[in-house]
Amino acid sequence: MSMSDPIADMLTRIRNTVRNRGKHVTVLNSKVCRGIADVLKSEGYINGYEVIDDGRQGKIHISLKYGPRGETLIHSLDRASKPGRRLYKKVDEIPSPVQGLGISIVSTSSGVLSDRACREKKVGGELLCTVV
């Protein structure tokens, strides 16, 4: 079965695994999904990830991160831009969720970046999702 939105699939798998207090989640590999995993790792929402080659598309094995007392670090993971309605933002229009405590993930010409990195590089792009 072909998948029309691998980003939404990735976010849903992470959301469901966090809700069930899982330690690891496996998602399909794509360049954008690796970029989202990079941003989540650099912002401290996950411990890390590794790309597993399975002879086809490949998979990304993500290790989730929890607080010192087992509290979740990812409370909400919301998809902004969808295949039926793309959402593009200029650099000064990119939202800063929860007054800077969350992040927005943006696909730019410089790659997939967080909202902070977009402001530093002064680039806008497609708003993929927000993480709180």
N, C-alpha and C positions, 0 to 999 in steps of 0.2 A: 504494500500500500504506500502510495506516495504521500509525503507530508507537505502541506502547504505553508506551514509556519513553524520551522524548527526552533525559533527563538521562544515562542510561546510554549512549545513543548518542553524546552529546557527549563524555563521559569516555573512551569507547573510541576515538573519533577522535583525541582529544588524545594518549592513551596510544600509539596506533599511530604517529602522526606524530613523537612524541618518540623512539620506538624507532628510527625510520628517519632521524632527524636532519633532519627537515623544518623549514623556516622558518615556514610558514603552514599553517593548517588552516581549513576552512570547515565550519560546523555550522548546523543549522536554528535559526531565531530563535524564542525564546519568552521570556517575562518571567523565568522561573527561570534559563534558560541565560544571559541577560544578567546576572542577579544573580551567578551563579557566575563569569562572566568578570570582573565588577567586583571581586569578592573576590580572584580570582587576580591581577588587575592591581595592586590596592592592597597585596597582600602580596608582590609582586615576582616572581611565578612566570611572568608573561607580559609582553611589552613593551606590548601594547595590543590593542584590537579595534575594529572598526567594523561597524555594522549596514548591510547592503546590502539595499535594497528591490528585489524582483524581481517585484512585482505580485501576489504571493500572500502567503505567510507571511513571507518574507524569509530572509536568511542572516546569520550572524555570521562575519566574517573575522578570525581570531585570529592575531596575530603572536607566535610562541613566543620564549622567551628562553633563552640558554645562558650558561655561565660564560665567563671570559676565555680559557680554554684549550679551549673547546668542550665542557666537561662539562655534562651535563644537570642542570637544577635540579629537575625533576619526576622523582623516582625511582619513586614508586608513586602511583596515583590509584585509590582503592577506593570503590566505591558502598556505602553503609551501609543506607539505607532504600530498599526496593524496592516496586513496586506491590502485590506479594502480601504484604508484611510491612513495614508502616510502623514506623519506629523513632523514638520521641519521647524527648527528654531534658530534664530540668530543668537550670537553669543550673549547679548544682554537680555535675551528672553528665556534662556535656559533656567528652569526652576531649580531652587535649592530646597529640597524637601525638609520639613521640620526645622526650618531656620538654620540649615547647615549640618544637622545631625544625621541626615540621610544623604544619599547620593542619587544623581541622575546619570544614567549611562547613555552616551551619545555616540552615534556612528558618524565620523567626520572623514574628511579627505586625508587626515593624518592617522586614521585608524580609529578603533573604538576607545573612547576616553571617558573619564568621569567629568562631572560638571566643573570641578575645580581645575582639572587639567585643561578643559576647554577655555576657561577664563584666562588661564596663564598663557596659552598659545593664541588666544583671540580667534578661535574658530567655532563656527556653529555647525549644525548638521541635523540628522534625523534622530529625534529623541526616542530611544528604544524602550527604556523602562526606568522606573524609580525604585529605589531600595531604601527601606526604613527599618 
